[in-house]
Each structure stands twice: as structure tokens, then as C-alpha cells.
Amino acid sequence: MSNLTREAKGRDIAENGDINVLPDGAGYYVGDYHVDCDATECTCNDFVYRGGRCKHLLAIDYAESVGLLDEPGDDDCVDFDDLPF
């Protein structure tokens, strides 16, 4: 098991370019997981069962803060519950 914090794991994900912006305001794919466009919900087990900020949400936070990723505009966001996946 890794000793890295969730924040450090998120930073590693962002720096390795493992974030894909989905079209039409559908959010992001971070690795194999979907993150909504507001970066408040993720489909990973850590977020679903533990709650709070998982490494995928933290990867989005970090990538946006250092300019690796453009944040989708609020007008473009699709409600997480309306997505087909």
C-alpha cells in the first residue's frame, strides 16, 4: 500500500496527464472514473463509500490550479445524475 496522501496521488495523476475533458459539459474522465464538471462528485469507490475529496477530485483541483486544465464553464455543465454512465 502506498504512503502517498490523497493530495499527492491527485497531483501525480494530474502531472501524468491522466485527465480527459469530456465534451458537452459532461465533466472529466480521470483514469477510469467519471468526475462531474464541478469536480464535486466521482464514480470511484473511495468517493462513493468514504465521501469527501478522493484523489480524482483532487487531481482536477490541482490541474486547474496550476493551469494544466481549463475548467468548463458553469453554463456548459450537465447534471451528474443525467449522464448515461
Secondary structure, DSSP 8 states (H G I E B T S, - for coil): -----HHHHHHHHHHTT-EEE-GGG--EEETTEEE-TTS--B-SHIIIII-S--HHHHHHHHHHHTTSS----GGG---GGGS--
